[in-house]
C-alpha cells in the first residue's frame, strides 16, 4: 500500500543544513499495525508527516498504491489526506471554537458532504467512543482522554483507511492512554492500517510490526505476527460538485462569522476606517444632491426656462446705464415667436411706499401681461394684470408677503390704496412668499404694469430688460441662439447680451458635481486606509490562527478552501462596515434635515449600492493577500505553531 524509496529530508537553518531522514526504504501493507519507535530527534515524527502527506521529502520516491505521489500538487495531497488518512495527534489538535461534533465533522465539510449526513455520521462515531453526551462540548470542557477520542473519531470521519497516530498517549494519564490504545487496536481489527509513532516500547508492543529509527535511518524492522485484517470500505456516495461547493461556501461563511464575533472589539476597530469612509461618501453625495436641488429650485423660482435680455455688451459694461437699445416693440416681437411662451419688458424704480401714516422704502417693478408667470411668481390671493391694465396704464399693484405683513398685517389688502412716491395704487393681488435663496429678502416689493411705471413713475420709456419664457418642448440653447439672431437682425447690430437660466443651471450642476467628486475623493482615501487596516488585521488573524489552518489542512482542506474562508472573512468585515457606515450616514442625514437650515441632504439608492459594492471590492482586494498567505502555509509548519 505504501512504499518509500530512498527518502531524504533536509531542513535548512540559516546557512546550516540538517539531514533528518537518510535514504529511508520502507514498505507498509494494507491492514498492518506498524509502530515507529525512536528517541527524540531521531526523525520518526518527520517520517510520519511525510507518510501522511503533511510534509514532502527533499528527494526520493513515495508510492501510494503504486502511484508516485512525491510530486503531487498541494490540492492532490489535500485530497489524499482527506480520503485516505486520519490523524491522531499527541496534542489532539482540535479547533477550540468548535464543538466536539463540529470538530469530528470537519473533514466531511471539505469532502462536500451534506450537513445532515456528516453530523449524523459524526454523532455515530462519538457514540461508538462513548462520547455521545459530550457532542456539544467545546474542547476545553473535555478531559485529555476525551479530546483524544474526539480526534480518533475525526480521523475516522471520511473512512480513515490509514490512521496516523503521533504519540497518541503522550499527553494522557495511564488509564486514558490504555483506553486510547484499546480504541486503536479495535480499529486495526476492523481493517484500518495503523501507523503509530512513539518512544514508549510498551505502547509500541500493541503493534504487529515495530520499526526502530535512529539518526534518520531505519536500524530495525521486526514483525511480531502477520495478522492483517480486511477493511470493510465505507460506501462513498457520489459527490455533486455544485451542492458540494455550496456546502463548502456555507461552512466557510459560518466559520468567518464565528471568527469575527469571537473578536468583537478588534473587528469593530478594523471596520472603523470602512465605516467612516462609507458614511463620508454617502453624506457628501447626499449633501451635494440636496444643495444642488435647493439652488436649482431657487433658479426655477426666478424664472423657469427663462432668457433675460439686457442692453450693453456684457455683464460689467460700464456704459450699461447709458445704453438704451431695448424697447417694448422688441418684447412684442419676441412674444410672437413659436418657441417662446411669453415675453415681458421689465423696468424698476425704488421709492417710498406709504399707507395711512406708515412709510417704508420699497422697490416697484414694472412688467407685461405675463410678468408673474415668466418670473415664477404665484398669487396667494387676488388677481394678476389684465390686458386693460396694460393698455390703459391702470394704477394697480400686486404686492409681496413682506409688503402685506408690513402694511396690512391685520387686514385684507385687496382694493386698499397704497401710495408709491405719492402716486396712489389699488392693491389687486398678493404673491406667495418666495423663500428661496435668491428670493428671500427683507426688501418690500410691489409689481405694476410696465406702462403704468413708465407713464406715472419714471417717465423713461426705455426698457431695462426683457425676460422671455421658453416653451418646455424647445431647447433653451437653440432658443437663445434664435432670439439673438432675431434681435440682431432688428437692431442691425448686437447691442445687448443674454442670460440663460439653463446655462446657470448647468454651471451650478457642474460646480456641485465637481465639488462632490473632490470631496468623495477625499472620502475614498479614508476607504483605502480602512482597506489597509482590514489587510493588517487579517494578516494578524492569519498569524494567530496558523495552527487552526494547519489542522484544517491536515483533515483535507485545499488551498482554495482556506483562501475562501479568509477572503469571505475580509469581505464580511468590509460589508458589515459598509452597512454600519450607511446606517450612520442616514442617521446623520436625519439629524441634519431636522435642523431646519437652508440646505438639506437628499439620499438615493444608487450611492448606497455603489458604497456597498465598493466596500465588498475593498474586502476582496485587501483581503486577498492575507488569505493567499494563509492558503500557502505548509501544513506541518502551521501545525507546529502555538
Secondary structure, 3 states (H helix, E strand, C coil): CEEEEEEEEEEEECCEEEEEEEEEEEEECCCCEEEEECCCCCCHHHHHHHHCCCCCCCEEEEEECCEECCCCCHHHHHHHHHHCEEEECCCCCCCCCCEHHHHHHHHHHCCCCCHHHHHHHHHHHHHHCCCHHHCCCEHHHCCHHHHHHHHHHHHHCCCCCEEEEECCCCCCCHHHHHHHHHHHHHHHHCCCEEEEEECCHHHHCCCCEEEEEECCEEEEEEECCCCCCCCCCCCCCCCCHHHHHHHHHHHHHHHHHHHHHHCHHHHHHHHHHHHHHHHHHHHHHHHHHHHHHHHHHHHHHCCCCEEEEEECCCCCCCCCCCCCCCCHHHHHHHHCCCCEEEEEEEEEEEEEEEECCEEEEEEEEEECCCHHHHCCCCEEEECCCCHHHHHCCCCEEEECHHHHHHHCCCCCCCCCEEEECCEEEEEEEEECCCCCCCCCCCCEEEEEEHHHHHHHHHCCCCCCEEEEEECCCCCHHHHHHHHHHHHHHHHCCCCEEEEEHHHHHHHHHHHHHHHHHHHHHHHHHHHHHHHHHHHHHHHHHHHHCHHHHHHHHHCCCCHHHHHHHHHHHHHHHHHHHHHHHHHHHHHHHHHHHCCCCCCCCCCCHHHHHHHHHHHHHHHHHHHHHHHHHHHCCCHHHHHCCC
